[in-house]
């Protein structure tokens, strides 16, 4: 027995149709984010529709899940880098160091399921081998200068260790532990341990030294 005229198949959207059965109104349908993105938005209190304030800082708008895919980004969207232009400057300075560090080592980090949201270098014009060699030389020299500044921050290399954990170490989904502890505590309207805040302070000292 055939299907009754005008009866929709299972899952077929309702609406006015032409004689051929095609839906007359074919306006684009708003499709929600995938489960991974939805989970990150819920975890960090980000807006579900990319509109509005993700944090008390009104300048942080747009696809904020980009900032959940590295440790310094998570610190940024939860307000731990400060606010306004200062926070953005620290974020950009840290990510610049991380990109130069891994590029100099020639290491390609294995992307996670949300790799398309992770910060990427802009794609420029094709370069000759000579130009690439010069770029790599300048990048390495700049990186060594930056790392030397961090090493000279003192405190028995505590600043450098905290900086590396926040900025350089690959932490696409979670970590370092002290940052996770602070974020979890703040979401619960509580306070993390004094040791966790002390490590954050050291990392921020390093960021401000190179920003």
N, C-alpha and C positions, 0 to 999 in steps of 0.2 A: 504494500500500500504506500503510495507516494505521500510526500509531505503536504499538508494542507496549504492552500494558497494564502500567502501573507504571513505564515507562521515562521518565526525566526529560529535559526539554528541555535544550539546551546552556546552561550557566550557571545552571540551576535548582538551588537548594540542596537537599541531601539531608535526609531526616528523615521521620518518620511523617506520613501524610496521611489525610485523611478520604476518603469515597467520591467526593466532588466533585473531589478532587485538591488541596485546600487544605492547606497545612502545618498540622499540629495545634499545634505549638509556635510561636507567633508573638511570642515575647519580643523586645523591641527588640534590634537588632543594633548592636554597637559599630562605628561608622564612623570611620575614621582622619581626620586633618586633610587639607586640600587640599595640593597640592604646594607652594604658596607658603608656607603656615604650616610645613609639614614642613621646607622649606629653611631658614627662619629659625631654627627650633628647633635644627637640626643646626649651623648657622653659629655660633650663640651658646651652644651646649652646654646648651640648655634641656631639661627632662624631656619625654619623648615623650608622657606621659599626664597632664600637668598636676598630677602628684603628686610631692612630694619637693622637694628643694632645687635651685633653679636656679643658685645661687651659694653660697659658704660662709656667707652670711648666711641663717639659717633663716627669717627673716621674709619673704623674697621668694618667695612661693608663688603658685599660681594660673596664670592664662593670661598667662604672661610675654611672649608675642609682642606684647602690647600695647606693651611697652617697646622693641620693636625698630623702631618706626615713627617715631621722632624721635631726634635726636642725643643729647639729654639722657637719654632713656630707655635708649639703648644704653650710655651711660656709667654709668648706674645699675646695670643688670643685670650689668655686667662689673666692678663694684666700684670704679669710678674716682671715685665721689662719696663714698667712705667706706663706713661700715657703720651698721646699726641706724637709729635714729630720725633721726640727723643726715643720713644719705643721703636718707631719705624726705623730710625737710623741704626739702632743697636741690632735689630733684626737683619737689616740689609748688610751691615758690617760682618755679622757672624756668618751669614750664608755665603758671603763673598769669600771669607777665609776657608770655609768648608769646601767650596767648589775648587778653589786653588789647591788646597791640600790634596784632595783625591785625584784631581787632574794631574798634579805633579807626580804622584805615585803611579799614575797610569792604571789605576784600579777602577773598574766599572762595577758599581754596587748592584747586586741583584735586586731588581725592583719588586715591590710587593704588589698586592692586588689593586692598590690605589696609586700606582706609579704615575698615572696621567695627571694626578693632582699635585705631585711633588714639584718643587721649584726647579726649573730648568734654565740653562743658559740660552740666550737668544741665538737663533740660527742666522749666521751672517753669510757674506759672499764666500765662494770657494777660495781657498788659499793655496799658494805654492808651498812646496816643502821647505823652502828657505824662509818663507813668512811664518810657517808653523813652528820651525825651529826657533826663530826669534821670539815669537809669542811665548813659547814654552820657557825660554830662557828668562824673559822678563817676568813671567808668572812665578817662576821658581824663586827669583831674586826678591820679588815683592813678598812672597810667602815667608821666606827666611827672615826678612826684616820684621814682619809682623810677629812671627814666633819668638824672635829675639826680644821684642818689646814685652811679650807675655812672660817670658822667662825672667826678665828683669823686674817684674812686678813684686818679686820677693815672696815672703811668707813661706819659705822652704818649698817652693814650687807648688804650693797649695792652689794658688790662683790658676796656674797653667792646668793643673789636673781638673779643677772644677770647670774651667773653660772648655777643655777637651770633651768632657762628659756632656756638656750642654750643646756644644757647637759642632764638634768634629766627629765624635763617635756616631756610627749609624744607629739611629733609634727610630725607625719608621712608624712603629705602632705603639711603643711604650718605652719608658726609661728616659734618663737614668732614674734609679729608685727614689732618690731624694726629691726629684721633680714630681714624680707620680704621687709621692706622699703629700707634697704641698698642694697639688691640684685637687686630690681627693679630699683633703681636709677642708679646703676652701669651698668646695661644692657642698660640703656638709655644714657650712657655716662654723667651722672649727679652726683650730690652729695645729699646724704640724709641729714637729720637734724643733728645738732650738738648733740642733745640729744641722737639720735640713735647711733652715733659713740661713745659717752661717755659710753653708756650701753655696747656696744661691747668691749670697752677697759676694763671695769670692769670684764666682762666674761673672757677675755683673761688673766687678772691678776690672776683670780682664776685657770684657766687651767695651767698657768705657775707655780703656787705655788704647784700643785700636780703632775706635769709631771715629 
